[in-house]
Amino acid sequence: MRPFDPDFDDARPAPRWALTSLEQVPPGGYPGGYVVRRQFTRQVDVFGYPLTLPTPLDVRLLYDPDGRLWMSDVPQERMMMFHNGQASRGHILVGGLGLALYPQYAAPAATEFTIVEASQAVIDIVTPTLGRALARLRRPVPWRVVHTDVAEFLARPRLAQYDTVFLDTWATLDAAQLPMVNRLRDLALDHIAPAGRLLLWGYRWMVGLYEQACAALLSVPPTGRAAWLAAQSPAAQTLLAPVATRFADLPAPDTEALAWCRDHIVRLTEG
Ligand SMILES: C[S@@+](CC[C@H](N)C(=O)[O-])C[C@H]1O[C@@H](n2cnc3c(N)ncnc32)[C@H](O)[C@@H]1O
């Protein structure tokens, strides 16, 4: 198997996600003005669809000092971490720590965690929770958190070869993130052990968004595409301009053009 499969889809329902009992960050105020709130929820949104849970779910929401919601462990997050956790094994390099959901889903087949996290606040707030979660395991799983930027970490000469690298440092699932994510992917591939695996949060979903945008562009009659593009965000214009140029004479999207779009966005790296 290739170390990275762009078609691995973690943005799909996971029927068994709720079976993992999670250690959660305790609610309350934290140094620096960070706040964790507890909320019981039954009506949730999962990959664009409403879902009613059989019983209220205790979720935690981390707010930054400006009162903005930063992270949460809502069902969609848990399902995505579940899929990535299920695909993980061995010595696992993680970027970043977040609310420490992923390591809990990955723990059954993990032998060691190295977690790279850029935010000292997240490290201070979340490592006690991670420590409690991993201490519950029947066998010891060594772990350490490295306080640094994951791109810098991956750009350094490798210290180890990891059986799994899981990266999830981008805040949103937006196709415009893909050139940056692809740069991290290319750096990370150098750190993968033979037969190891690289997993990137929401990758297939983001590629799908790009494919949809390409289809929308090519559905516009060729003479109207410049105006259509001009109405998009600057990031979308940059990403879609090569599609408009390459398929300027194509009257409507076809399989070949959409396959080209997919390959293009999977190859495109920033810088
Ligand atoms: C969405 S959260 C990760 C959620 C995590 N997978 C979990 O299971 O809870 C993103 C995390 O990456 C961290 N982060 C963002 N940019 C980073 C960077 N360049 N290097 C390292 N960590 C970063 C954030 O501080 C945050 O803790």
Ligand as a Chemical Component Dictionary entry (heavy atoms), coordinates in Angstrom:
data_LIG
# 
_chem_comp.id                   LIG 
_chem_comp.type                 NON-POLYMER 
_chem_comp.pdbx_formal_charge   0 
_chem_comp.three_letter_code    LIG 
# 
loop_
_chem_comp_atom.comp_id 
_chem_comp_atom.atom_id 
_chem_comp_atom.alt_atom_id 
_chem_comp_atom.type_symbol 
_chem_comp_atom.charge 
_chem_comp_atom.model_Cartn_x 
_chem_comp_atom.model_Cartn_y 
_chem_comp_atom.model_Cartn_z 
_chem_comp_atom.pdbx_ordinal 
LIG C1  C1  C 0  -8.065 20.767 15.146 1  
LIG S1  S1  S 1  -6.892 20.700 16.427 2  
LIG C2  C2  C 0  -6.427 19.004 16.434 3  
LIG C3  C3  C 0  -7.477 18.120 17.037 4  
LIG C4  C4  C 0  -6.879 16.798 17.437 5  
LIG N1  N1  N 0  -6.631 15.965 16.273 6  
LIG C5  C5  C 0  -7.742 16.044 18.415 7  
LIG O1  O1  O 0  -7.811 14.837 18.276 8  
LIG O2  O2  O -1 -8.319 16.643 19.311 9  
LIG C6  C6  C 0  -5.500 21.484 15.738 10 
LIG C7  C7  C 0  -4.332 21.566 16.690 11 
LIG O3  O3  O 0  -3.161 21.857 15.945 12 
LIG C8  C8  C 0  -2.429 22.853 16.601 13 
LIG N2  N2  N 0  -1.649 23.551 15.588 14 
LIG C9  C9  C 0  -2.074 24.490 14.701 15 
LIG N3  N3  N 0  -1.084 24.863 13.882 16 
LIG C10 C10 C 0  0.010  24.130 14.249 17 
LIG C11 C11 C 0  1.336  24.058 13.771 18 
LIG N4  N4  N 0  1.732  24.795 12.729 19 
LIG N5  N5  N 0  2.194  23.199 14.361 20 
LIG C12 C12 C 0  1.792  22.427 15.399 21 
LIG N6  N6  N 0  0.535  22.465 15.904 22 
LIG C13 C13 C 0  -0.350 23.300 15.335 23 
LIG C14 C14 C 0  -3.480 23.720 17.266 24 
LIG O4  O4  O 0  -2.919 24.488 18.321 25 
LIG C15 C15 C 0  -4.474 22.664 17.719 26 
LIG O5  O5  O 0  -4.134 22.169 18.989 27 
# 
loop_
_chem_comp_bond.comp_id 
_chem_comp_bond.atom_id_1 
_chem_comp_bond.atom_id_2 
_chem_comp_bond.value_order 
_chem_comp_bond.pdbx_ordinal 
LIG C1  S1  SING 1  
LIG S1  C2  SING 2  
LIG S1  C6  SING 3  
LIG C2  C3  SING 4  
LIG C3  C4  SING 5  
LIG C4  N1  SING 6  
LIG C4  C5  SING 7  
LIG C5  O1  DOUB 8  
LIG C5  O2  SING 9  
LIG C6  C7  SING 10 
LIG C7  O3  SING 11 
LIG C7  C15 SING 12 
LIG O3  C8  SING 13 
LIG C8  N2  SING 14 
LIG C8  C14 SING 15 
LIG N2  C9  SING 16 
LIG N2  C13 SING 17 
LIG C9  N3  DOUB 18 
LIG N3  C10 SING 19 
LIG C10 C11 SING 20 
LIG C10 C13 DOUB 21 
LIG C11 N4  SING 22 
LIG C11 N5  DOUB 23 
LIG N5  C12 SING 24 
LIG C12 N6  DOUB 25 
LIG N6  C13 SING 26 
LIG C14 O4  SING 27 
LIG C14 C15 SING 28 
LIG C15 O5  SING 29 
# 
